[in-house]
Amino acid sequence: MSTPFSKLASVSLLLMILLCLAWELWLAPLRPGGSMLALKALPLLLPLRGILNGRRYTYQWLSLLVLLYLAEGLVRAITDQGSSQWLAMTETVLATMLFVACLGHARATAPSRTIKAED
């Protein structure tokens, strides 16, 4: 079942992956030439297939995983300076959007709600 939340989750997940890679490789890496922090995008690749296929369980566990990125974005938005601070704020916004989308989709596709909708 596709919901408006599933589209928001797909877009925000893809943008988070791109942001993580671009941030740590080109835009504001910790070291010139890129840093190993680009590997933080790898855990975001794991749920990609499940999100694109609309698997409810994937939305549920991704809502927990994305909280790590939200925490990182908040910490770096406070401690970093310059472009890295702006990228951290962007990560915070994307992580929040993804979190809300995951919860919204999981709630909209809950078995108790789908049974009531059929009655």
C-alpha positions in Angstrom: 0.0 0.0 0.0 1.4 3.3 -1.0 0.8 6.4 1.2 1.9 10.0 0.9 4.4 9.2 3.6 6.1 6.5 1.5 7.0 9.0 -1.2 8.3 11.5 1.5 10.3 8.7 3.1 11.8 7.6 -0.3 12.8 11.1 -1.3 14.3 12.0 2.1 16.2 8.7 2.4 17.8 9.2 -1.0 18.6 12.8 -0.2 20.2 11.8 3.1 22.4 9.3 1.3 23.5 11.9 -1.2 24.0 14.5 1.5 26.2 12.1 3.6 28.4 11.3 0.7 28.7 14.8 -0.7 29.3 16.3 2.8 32.2 14.0 3.7 33.8 13.6 0.3 33.5 17.0 -1.4 31.6 19.8 0.4 33.1 20.0 3.9 35.2 16.9 4.7 37.1 16.7 8.0 40.3 16.1 6.0 41.2 17.5 2.6 40.3 14.9 -0.1 37.5 13.3 1.9 37.2 11.4 5.1 36.2 8.0 6.3 33.0 9.5 7.7 31.5 9.0 4.2 31.0 5.4 5.3 28.1 6.7 7.5 26.0 6.5 4.3 26.3 2.7 4.2 23.7 2.0 6.9 21.2 4.1 4.9 21.6 1.8 1.9 20.4 -1.2 3.9 16.7 0.0 4.1 16.6 1.5 0.6 15.1 -1.6 -1.1 12.5 -2.1 1.6 11.5 1.5 1.5 11.1 1.6 -2.2 9.0 -1.6 -2.1 6.9 -0.3 0.8 7.7 -2.9 3.4 6.2 -1.8 6.7 8.8 -3.5 8.9 11.6 -1.6 7.1 9.8 1.7 7.9 9.6 0.6 11.6 13.3 -0.1 12.1 14.4 2.7 9.9 12.6 5.1 12.2 15.0 4.0 15.0 18.1 4.1 12.8 17.4 7.6 11.6 17.5 8.9 15.1 21.3 8.4 15.1 21.6 10.8 12.1 19.3 13.2 13.8 21.5 13.2 16.8 24.6 13.7 14.7 23.1 16.5 12.8 22.1 18.3 16.0 25.5 17.9 17.6 27.4 19.0 14.5 25.0 22.0 13.9 25.9 23.2 17.4 29.7 22.5 17.3 30.7 22.9 13.7 31.3 26.2 11.9 30.8 27.4 8.3 29.4 25.2 5.6 29.6 22.1 7.8 27.2 23.7 10.2 24.7 24.3 7.4 25.1 20.8 6.1 24.4 19.5 9.6 21.2 21.6 9.8 20.2 20.1 6.4 20.9 16.6 7.8 18.7 17.4 10.8 15.8 18.5 8.6 16.1 15.5 6.3 16.4 13.1 9.3 13.3 14.7 10.9 11.4 14.4 7.6 12.4 10.7 7.3 11.4 10.0 10.9 8.0 11.6 10.5 7.4 9.8 7.2 8.4 6.4 8.6 6.1 6.8 11.6 3.3 8.1 9.4 3.6 5.2 6.9 3.8 2.6 9.7 0.7 4.1 11.4 -1.3 4.3 8.1 -0.5 0.7 7.2 -1.1 -0.8 10.6 -3.1 -4.0 10.4 -5.8 -2.7 12.7 -6.3 0.3 10.4 -6.4 -1.7 7.2 -9.1 -4.0 8.7 -11.2 -1.1 9.7 -10.9 0.5 6.3 -12.3 -2.6 4.7 -15.4 -2.8 6.9 
